[in-house]
Amino acid sequence: MAAVRGWVVLDAIRLRDGATWVLVLVTIAFFAYVFIAGRLTRDETKRVIVILALVLACAMFWAGFEQAGSSLSLFAERFTLRDVAGFEVPAAWFQSLNPAFIILLAPVYSALWVWLARRNLEPGAPMKFALGLIILGLGFVVMIGAAALVASGRQVLPTWLIFTYLLHTMGELALSPVGLSAMTKLAPQRFVGQMMGIWFMANSLGYVIASSIAGTFDTGNLGAWPGLYTQIVLTTVGTGLVLLVFSRPLRSSWAACAEGGRMSAGAPLLPQLTLRAVVLGSCCPPCSPARTLTSACSPA
């Protein structure tokens, strides 16, 4: 209220930077506590390491994905040809591409995971996260070309943004729905609630990092835009490749969730909290496809 009345002057950049440090420090402090004072068993330690890797990957993903509401929206408004038969398509309408692609592709992804699970070929959460990051990076590869054209003084067709949003949505569908499921499956029983909170904190961290990245896009320096998108590509694809390399050892800890029998068939199931997660809920390998819409796992 004081800020609204002008009694206190708020600096948005300082608030953003402060929020970033708070989220980083709280995350570090929480995992330090869990590893040092959490009295974890050897199996639980391995699973928490997987959770830490997924939390970092989650933050990196949303830092890139949330350019949709900032630098990509700016690109749509100022550098995209939006005239269709005399009607100028509002830049905000490009934001509808992501939900439209989700509706179209969600059944495809769901059927694919079930089909792979029946053949014991469904990738684990680390692999899905890696694929999500890599596909997200490929979306920004498209934007490198579009930004290069804009830097040469031209406006571009909407197809550049359409393909970018398509790839970003494909990456989101590979990564986002399995997040809460992974937390509930991998977290030690006494830390399940806190781990779910850390998952949402990773989302928040990704959002504030996204705002920092968006602040570097200067419309007065269009020549820098291809390089900025290249940095996002190197960061997201690089993180995805690292996760891909370590996906096999991480998957062994993931599989221990079911093999160790941490959750029995009679344990309460924590439901997915988003429609996407319900539609695309994943399952660790030993589970039957019939349980793919639940967020907990029991031994076969």
C-alpha positions as CSV (number, residue, x, y, z in Angstrom):
1,M,0.0,0.0,0.0
2,A,2.9,2.4,0.8
3,A,4.4,1.7,-2.6
4,V,1.1,2.3,-4.3
5,R,0.7,5.7,-2.6
6,G,4.3,6.6,-3.5
7,W,5.7,6.6,0.0
8,V,8.2,3.9,-0.9
9,V,10.0,3.7,-4.2
10,L,10.4,0.2,-5.5
11,D,13.2,-0.8,-7.8
12,A,12.0,-3.7,-10.0
13,I,15.5,-4.8,-10.9
14,R,16.7,-4.9,-7.3
15,L,13.5,-6.8,-6.3
16,R,14.2,-9.3,-9.1
17,D,17.9,-9.7,-8.1
18,G,16.9,-10.0,-4.5
19,A,14.3,-12.7,-5.2
20,T,16.9,-14.6,-7.3
21,W,19.4,-14.7,-4.4
22,V,16.7,-15.7,-1.9
23,L,15.5,-18.6,-4.1
24,V,19.1,-19.7,-4.7
25,L,20.2,-19.5,-1.1
26,V,17.0,-21.2,0.2
27,T,17.5,-24.1,-2.3
28,I,21.1,-24.5,-1.4
29,A,20.3,-24.4,2.3
30,F,17.5,-27.0,2.0
31,F,19.6,-29.5,0.1
32,A,22.6,-29.0,2.4
33,Y,20.3,-29.7,5.4
34,V,18.8,-32.8,3.7
35,F,22.3,-34.2,2.8
36,I,23.9,-33.3,6.1
37,A,21.2,-33.7,8.7
38,G,18.5,-35.6,6.9
39,R,19.9,-39.0,8.0
40,L,19.5,-40.4,4.5
41,T,20.1,-44.0,3.7
42,R,22.4,-44.8,0.8
43,D,19.5,-45.4,-1.5
44,E,17.8,-42.1,-0.4
45,T,20.9,-40.2,-1.0
46,K,21.0,-41.4,-4.6
47,R,17.4,-40.4,-5.1
48,V,17.9,-36.9,-3.7
49,I,20.9,-36.4,-6.0
50,V,18.5,-37.2,-8.9
51,I,16.0,-34.7,-7.5
52,L,18.8,-32.0,-7.3
53,A,19.7,-32.7,-11.0
54,L,16.0,-32.4,-12.0
55,V,15.5,-29.2,-10.0
56,L,18.5,-27.5,-11.7
57,A,17.2,-28.7,-15.1
58,C,13.7,-27.4,-14.3
59,A,15.1,-23.9,-13.5
60,M,17.1,-23.9,-16.7
61,F,14.1,-25.0,-18.8
62,W,11.7,-22.3,-17.5
63,A,14.4,-19.6,-17.8
64,G,14.3,-20.3,-21.6
65,F,10.6,-21.2,-22.0
66,E,9.4,-18.0,-20.3
67,Q,10.9,-15.9,-23.0
68,A,7.5,-16.4,-24.6
69,G,6.1,-13.6,-22.4
70,S,9.0,-11.2,-22.8
71,S,11.6,-11.3,-25.6
72,L,9.5,-13.4,-28.0
73,S,6.4,-11.2,-27.4
74,L,8.5,-8.2,-28.2
75,F,9.8,-9.9,-31.3
76,A,6.2,-10.7,-32.4
77,E,5.1,-7.1,-31.8
78,R,7.9,-5.2,-33.5
79,F,9.6,-7.4,-36.0
80,T,7.0,-9.8,-37.3
81,L,4.7,-9.3,-40.3
82,R,1.2,-9.6,-38.8
83,D,-1.0,-8.3,-41.6
84,V,-3.5,-10.9,-42.9
85,A,-5.9,-9.6,-45.6
86,G,-5.8,-6.1,-44.2
87,F,-6.2,-7.3,-40.5
88,E,-3.3,-6.8,-38.2
89,V,-3.1,-9.9,-36.0
90,P,-2.4,-8.7,-32.4
91,A,1.0,-9.8,-31.0
92,A,-0.7,-11.2,-28.0
93,W,-2.5,-13.8,-30.1
94,F,0.8,-15.6,-30.5
95,Q,0.5,-16.6,-26.9
96,S,-2.4,-18.8,-27.8
97,L,-0.1,-21.0,-29.9
98,N,1.3,-22.8,-26.8
99,P,-2.0,-23.9,-25.4
100,A,-3.3,-24.9,-28.9
101,F,-0.2,-27.1,-29.5
102,I,-0.7,-28.6,-26.0
103,I,-4.2,-29.6,-26.8
104,L,-3.1,-31.1,-30.1
105,L,0.0,-32.9,-28.9
106,A,-0.9,-34.0,-25.4
107,P,-2.8,-37.1,-26.6
108,V,0.1,-38.0,-28.9
109,Y,2.6,-37.8,-26.0
110,S,0.3,-39.7,-23.7
111,A,-0.2,-42.5,-26.2
112,L,3.6,-42.6,-26.9
113,W,4.6,-43.0,-23.3
114,V,2.0,-45.7,-22.8
115,W,3.1,-47.5,-25.9
116,L,6.7,-47.4,-24.8
117,A,5.9,-48.4,-21.2
118,R,4.1,-51.6,-22.5
119,R,7.4,-52.5,-24.1
120,N,9.6,-51.5,-21.2
121,L,11.1,-48.7,-23.3
122,E,9.7,-45.6,-21.7
123,P,12.5,-43.2,-20.8
124,G,12.9,-42.2,-17.2
125,A,12.4,-38.7,-15.9
126,P,16.1,-37.7,-16.4
127,M,15.9,-38.7,-20.1
128,K,12.6,-36.8,-20.5
129,F,14.1,-33.7,-18.9
130,A,17.1,-33.9,-21.2
131,L,14.9,-34.2,-24.3
132,G,12.8,-31.3,-23.1
133,L,15.8,-29.0,-22.7
134,I,17.3,-30.0,-26.1
135,I,14.0,-29.5,-27.9
136,L,13.6,-26.2,-26.2
137,G,17.1,-25.2,-27.4
138,L,16.1,-26.2,-31.0
139,G,13.3,-23.7,-30.8
140,F,15.8,-21.0,-30.1
141,V,17.9,-22.2,-33.0
142,V,14.9,-21.1,-35.2
143,M,15.0,-17.7,-33.5
144,I,18.7,-17.2,-34.3
145,G,17.8,-17.3,-38.0
146,A,14.8,-15.0,-37.4
147,A,16.9,-12.5,-35.4
148,A,19.6,-12.5,-38.0
149,L,17.0,-11.4,-40.7
150,V,15.7,-8.7,-38.4
151,A,19.2,-7.5,-37.7
152,S,19.7,-7.0,-41.4
153,G,16.7,-4.6,-41.4
154,R,13.9,-6.9,-42.5
155,Q,10.7,-8.1,-40.8
156,V,10.0,-11.8,-40.8
157,L,7.0,-14.1,-41.4
158,P,5.0,-15.4,-38.5
159,T,6.1,-19.0,-39.4
160,W,9.4,-18.4,-37.5
161,L,7.6,-17.8,-34.2
162,I,5.1,-20.6,-35.0
163,F,7.8,-23.2,-35.4
164,T,9.6,-21.8,-32.3
165,Y,6.4,-22.2,-30.1
166,L,5.8,-25.6,-31.6
167,L,9.3,-26.8,-30.5
168,H,9.0,-25.2,-27.1
169,T,5.6,-26.9,-26.5
170,M,7.1,-30.2,-27.5
171,G,9.9,-29.7,-25.0
172,E,7.4,-28.7,-22.3
173,L,5.3,-31.8,-22.8
174,A,8.4,-33.9,-22.4
175,L,9.5,-32.3,-19.2
176,S,6.8,-30.5,-17.3
177,P,4.2,-33.2,-16.7
178,V,6.7,-35.6,-15.0
179,G,8.0,-33.0,-12.5
180,L,5.7,-33.5,-9.6
181,S,5.5,-37.2,-10.3
182,A,9.2,-37.4,-10.0
183,M,9.3,-35.5,-6.7
184,T,6.8,-37.8,-5.1
185,K,8.4,-41.0,-6.4
186,L,12.0,-40.1,-5.5
187,A,11.7,-38.1,-2.3
188,P,12.3,-39.8,1.0
189,Q,8.9,-40.3,2.7
190,R,9.6,-37.7,5.4
191,F,10.6,-35.1,2.8
192,V,7.9,-35.5,0.2
193,G,6.0,-32.2,1.0
194,Q,9.2,-30.2,1.1
195,M,10.5,-31.6,-2.2
196,M,7.2,-30.6,-3.8
197,G,7.8,-27.1,-2.5
198,I,11.4,-27.2,-3.9
199,W,10.0,-28.2,-7.3
200,F,7.8,-25.1,-7.4
201,M,10.7,-23.0,-6.1
202,A,12.7,-24.2,-9.1
203,N,9.9,-23.0,-11.3
204,S,10.1,-19.6,-9.6
205,L,13.8,-19.5,-10.0
206,G,13.4,-20.1,-13.7
207,Y,11.0,-17.3,-14.0
208,V,13.3,-14.7,-12.3
209,I,16.2,-15.9,-14.4
210,A,14.0,-15.5,-17.5
211,S,13.3,-11.9,-16.6
212,S,17.1,-11.3,-16.3
213,I,17.6,-12.8,-19.7
214,A,14.8,-10.8,-21.2
215,G,16.3,-7.6,-19.9
216,T,19.4,-8.1,-22.2
217,F,17.3,-7.8,-25.4
218,D,17.7,-4.2,-26.5
219,T,15.6,-3.1,-29.5
220,G,18.3,-0.4,-30.1
221,N,20.9,-3.1,-30.6
222,L,19.3,-5.7,-32.9
223,G,22.7,-7.0,-34.0
224,A,23.2,-8.6,-30.6
225,W,19.9,-10.6,-30.7
226,P,21.3,-13.6,-32.7
227,G,24.1,-13.9,-30.2
228,L,21.7,-13.7,-27.2
229,Y,19.6,-16.5,-28.7
230,T,22.8,-18.5,-29.3
231,Q,23.7,-18.2,-25.6
232,I,20.3,-19.6,-24.7
233,V,20.7,-22.5,-27.1
234,L,24.2,-23.3,-25.7
235,T,22.9,-23.2,-22.2
236,T,19.7,-25.3,-22.7
237,V,21.1,-27.8,-25.1
238,G,24.3,-28.1,-23.1
239,T,22.4,-28.8,-19.9
240,G,20.3,-31.3,-21.8
241,L,23.3,-33.1,-23.2
242,V,24.9,-33.3,-19.8
243,L,21.7,-34.7,-18.3
244,L,21.5,-37.1,-21.2
245,V,25.1,-38.4,-20.6
246,F,24.2,-39.0,-16.9
247,S,20.7,-40.3,-17.5
248,R,21.8,-43.9,-17.2
249,P,23.2,-43.7,-13.7
250,L,20.4,-41.3,-12.7
251,R,17.9,-43.8,-14.0
252,S,19.3,-46.6,-11.8
253,S,18.4,-44.4,-8.8
254,W,15.0,-43.7,-10.4
255,A,14.3,-47.4,-10.8
256,A,15.2,-47.9,-7.1
257,C,12.0,-46.1,-6.3
258,A,10.0,-49.1,-7.3
259,E,12.5,-51.8,-6.5
260,G,12.9,-50.6,-3.0
261,G,9.2,-50.7,-2.4
262,R,9.2,-47.3,-0.8
263,M,5.5,-46.8,-1.4
264,S,3.1,-49.6,-1.0
265,A,0.0,-50.2,-3.1
266,G,-2.1,-49.0,-0.2
267,A,-0.2,-45.7,0.3
268,P,-2.1,-42.5,-0.5
269,L,-1.4,-41.2,-4.0
270,L,-0.6,-37.5,-4.4
271,P,-2.5,-36.3,-7.5
272,Q,-0.9,-34.2,-10.2
273,L,-1.7,-30.6,-9.6
274,T,-2.0,-29.5,-13.3
275,L,-4.2,-30.7,-16.2
276,R,-1.1,-31.3,-18.2
277,A,0.3,-33.6,-15.5
278,V,-2.9,-35.5,-15.2
279,V,-3.1,-36.1,-19.0
280,L,0.6,-37.0,-19.3
281,G,1.4,-38.5,-15.9
282,S,4.5,-40.7,-16.2
283,C,5.5,-43.9,-14.5
284,C,8.8,-45.4,-13.6
285,P,9.7,-48.5,-15.6
286,P,8.5,-51.4,-13.3
287,C,5.0,-49.9,-13.1
288,S,2.2,-51.0,-15.3
289,P,0.8,-48.6,-17.9
290,A,-2.5,-48.7,-16.0
291,R,-0.9,-46.5,-13.3
292,T,0.5,-43.9,-15.6
293,L,-2.1,-41.3,-14.5
294,T,-1.0,-41.5,-10.9
295,S,1.8,-39.7,-9.2
296,A,3.0,-42.5,-7.0
297,C,4.6,-45.8,-7.7
298,S,4.3,-49.2,-6.1
299,P,6.5,-52.3,-6.6
300,A,5.2,-54.8,-9.2
